[in-house]
């Protein structure tokens, strides 16, 4: 199995969102929007530039193009699994928008949630809001009339703001983006700061996470299974992921299991479950 494949993932085959796959929700509008987003010169520039402050200047984990790709895909995987289980989303619905707008809100928020890093790593969600608003004002008119533009824009900005643990999501869509942001934790994601000498607990612990899988589950709509090679990975799970899940609105929809796969008999942590 290649590194890009993930058995049991939301689409059943790959980690990446595939517009040609049948989904458990209307996906035509999402696919049209993502096609424009992926070819947008300004968005591409933001995703590259936003990595300078966190990585080169703060020696923090990657928050650039690869991070955004992972968060977008994880967001849409979560959304897919929740929709399969009949979970109701309230963001678009309460604005009088269509079901087809739910994944658009999630996808756009996932892509734009970190662009505030171009201003500063600290408090970046608040800097992301005006920058993302400008991008949305340019993109949304291609797909929506003015009233819908305003409503979609508001929901996207809400999800962007609430990926930060200081702000509580008021929609399931925002909760999905918040949790997906924390699921970018696999080994290698901290490689750059680690090789540059970064040895903070966030960097070291993410080196211990071997694999993150999202699957259908009998007990709850989504099983998040995390394989780690040593106990340092507990920090990623019990501190960072747990903080993102708390007050996300998804607490009752997720079962999170972390397994220590190291073969040694002296394992400090073998299994934890949230």
C-alpha positions in Angstrom: 0.0 0.0 0.0 1.4 3.4 -1.0 1.9 6.2 1.5 -1.0 8.0 -0.1 -3.4 5.2 0.5 -5.4 4.6 3.7 -7.5 1.5 4.0 -10.8 2.3 5.7 -10.6 6.0 5.2 -13.7 8.1 4.6 -13.7 7.5 0.9 -12.6 3.8 1.4 -9.4 4.2 -0.7 -7.2 7.3 -0.3 -6.5 10.1 2.0 -7.0 12.7 -0.6 -10.5 14.1 -1.5 -11.5 12.6 -4.9 -14.1 14.7 -6.8 -14.9 11.7 -9.0 -15.9 9.5 -6.1 -19.5 9.1 -5.1 -20.1 10.9 -1.8 -22.8 10.8 0.9 -23.7 14.4 0.2 -24.3 16.7 -2.9 -20.7 17.4 -4.1 -21.1 19.2 -7.4 -20.9 22.7 -5.9 -18.0 21.7 -3.7 -16.1 20.4 -6.7 -16.6 23.5 -8.7 -15.4 25.7 -5.8 -12.4 23.6 -5.1 -11.4 23.6 -8.8 -11.3 27.4 -8.7 -9.5 27.5 -5.3 -6.8 25.1 -6.4 -5.9 27.3 -9.4 -6.1 30.6 -7.6 -2.8 32.5 -7.7 -3.5 34.6 -4.5 -4.5 31.6 -2.4 -1.5 29.6 -3.6 0.8 32.5 -2.6 -0.9 32.7 0.8 -0.4 29.0 1.5 3.3 29.3 0.7 3.9 32.6 2.5 2.0 31.6 5.7 4.6 29.0 6.5 7.5 31.5 7.1 6.4 32.8 10.5 5.6 29.4 12.1 8.5 27.4 10.7 11.4 29.7 9.8 10.9 32.3 12.5 9.1 30.5 15.4 10.6 27.0 14.7 7.1 25.5 15.0 5.4 22.8 13.0 4.6 23.1 9.3 1.5 25.3 8.6 1.9 25.7 4.9 0.6 24.0 1.7 0.9 20.4 3.0 -0.8 21.2 6.3 -3.7 22.8 4.4 -4.0 19.8 2.1 -4.2 17.5 5.1 -6.7 19.6 7.0 -8.9 20.0 3.9 -8.9 16.2 3.3 -9.4 15.3 6.9 -12.3 17.8 7.2 -14.1 16.3 4.2 -13.4 12.8 5.5 -15.0 13.7 8.8 -17.9 15.3 7.0 -18.4 12.2 4.9 -18.5 9.8 7.8 -20.8 12.1 9.9 -23.2 12.4 6.9 -23.2 8.6 6.4 -24.4 8.3 10.0 -27.1 10.9 9.6 -25.6 13.6 11.7 -27.4 16.9 11.1 -25.3 20.0 10.3 -26.7 23.3 11.4 -24.5 26.0 10.0 -25.8 26.2 6.4 -29.3 25.1 7.4 -29.8 27.8 9.9 -28.7 30.4 7.3 -31.3 29.1 4.9 -28.6 27.7 2.6 -28.6 24.3 0.8 -27.1 21.1 1.9 -24.7 21.4 -0.9 -23.3 24.5 0.8 -22.2 22.5 3.9 -19.1 21.0 2.3 -18.3 24.3 0.6 -18.2 26.0 3.9 -16.0 23.3 5.4 -13.7 23.1 2.4 -13.2 26.9 2.2 -12.6 27.2 5.9 -10.1 24.4 5.8 -8.1 26.1 3.0 -8.1 29.6 4.5 -8.0 28.9 8.2 -4.3 29.6 8.7 -3.5 32.5 6.3 -3.2 34.8 9.2 0.2 33.3 9.8 1.5 35.8 7.2 1.0 38.4 9.9 2.1 36.5 13.0 1.9 33.0 14.4 0.5 34.3 17.7 -3.2 35.1 17.5 -3.2 34.0 13.8 -6.9 33.0 13.7 -7.9 36.6 14.3 -5.6 37.8 11.5 -7.0 35.2 9.2 -10.5 36.7 9.4 -9.9 39.9 7.4 -7.5 38.2 4.9 -9.9 35.4 4.3 -12.8 37.8 4.0 -11.0 39.6 1.1 -10.4 36.3 -0.7 -14.0 35.2 -0.2 -15.4 38.5 -1.5 -13.5 37.8 -4.7 -14.3 34.1 -5.1 -17.9 33.7 -3.9 -19.6 36.0 -6.5 -18.8 33.4 -9.1 -21.1 30.9 -7.3 -23.6 32.8 -5.3 -25.9 35.8 -5.4 -25.3 38.6 -2.9 -27.5 37.2 0.0 -25.9 33.8 -0.2 -22.5 35.3 -0.5 -23.0 37.1 2.8 -24.2 33.9 4.5 -21.6 31.5 3.2 -18.9 34.1 4.0 -20.1 34.4 7.6 -20.2 30.6 8.1 -16.7 30.2 6.6 -15.3 33.0 8.8 -17.0 31.5 11.9 -15.3 28.1 11.2 -11.9 29.8 10.6 -12.1 31.7 13.9 -13.3 28.6 15.8 -10.4 26.4 14.8 -8.7 28.2 17.6 -9.5 26.7 21.0 -10.3 30.1 22.6 -13.5 30.3 20.5 -16.3 27.8 20.8 -17.8 26.5 17.5 -21.6 27.2 17.2 -21.9 25.0 14.1 -21.1 21.4 13.3 -19.3 22.6 10.2 -16.9 24.7 12.3 -16.4 21.7 14.7 -15.3 19.6 11.8 -12.6 22.0 10.7 -11.5 22.5 14.3 -11.0 18.7 14.9 -9.5 18.1 11.4 -6.9 20.8 12.2 -5.7 18.7 15.2 -5.6 15.5 13.1 -2.5 16.7 11.2 -0.2 14.9 13.6 1.5 12.1 11.8 5.2 11.5 12.0 7.2 13.7 9.6 4.8 16.6 9.9 7.3 18.2 12.4 10.4 17.1 10.3 11.5 20.7 9.4 11.6 22.2 12.9 13.0 18.9 14.3 15.9 18.9 11.8 16.5 22.5 12.5 17.0 21.7 16.2 13.5 22.2 17.5 12.9 19.9 20.5 9.7 21.2 22.0 7.1 18.7 23.3 4.8 19.4 20.4 7.6 18.6 17.9 9.0 15.6 19.7 5.6 14.1 20.4 4.5 14.4 16.8 7.5 12.4 15.8 5.9 9.5 17.8 2.7 9.5 15.8 3.0 6.8 13.1 -0.5 6.9 11.5 -3.9 8.5 11.9 -6.9 6.7 10.4 -10.6 7.7 10.2 -13.1 4.9 9.9 -16.8 4.1 10.3 -17.6 2.7 13.7 -20.4 0.8 15.3 -20.4 2.8 18.6 -20.1 6.3 17.2 -20.1 7.7 13.7 -16.3 8.1 13.5 -13.4 6.1 14.9 -10.2 8.0 15.0 -7.4 5.5 15.4 -3.9 6.8 16.2 -0.9 4.6 16.1 2.1 5.8 18.0 5.6 4.3 18.5 6.3 5.7 22.0 4.6 7.3 24.9 5.6 10.9 23.8 2.7 10.7 21.4 0.3 10.9 24.3 0.9 14.7 24.4 -0.5 15.0 20.9 -3.6 13.0 21.8 -4.4 13.9 25.4 -3.4 17.6 25.2 -3.7 18.9 21.7 -6.4 16.7 20.1 -8.4 16.5 23.3 -8.4 20.3 23.6 -9.7 20.7 20.0 -12.4 18.1 20.5 -13.6 19.7 23.7 -16.5 22.1 23.0 -16.3 21.3 19.2 -19.8 19.9 19.1 -18.4 16.5 17.9 -17.7 15.0 21.3 -20.5 12.5 21.1 -19.7 11.6 17.5 -16.1 10.6 17.9 -14.4 7.6 19.4 -10.6 8.3 19.7 -8.3 5.4 20.3 -4.5 5.7 20.5 -2.4 2.6 20.4 1.3 2.2 21.2 2.6 -0.1 18.5 6.1 -0.4 19.8 7.0 -4.1 20.2 9.0 -3.7 23.5 7.5 -5.2 26.6 8.3 -2.1 28.7 5.7 0.2 27.1 4.7 3.0 29.4 1.4 3.5 27.5 -0.3 0.7 25.6 -3.7 2.2 24.8 -5.6 5.3 25.7 -9.2 6.1 24.6 -11.0 9.4 24.7 
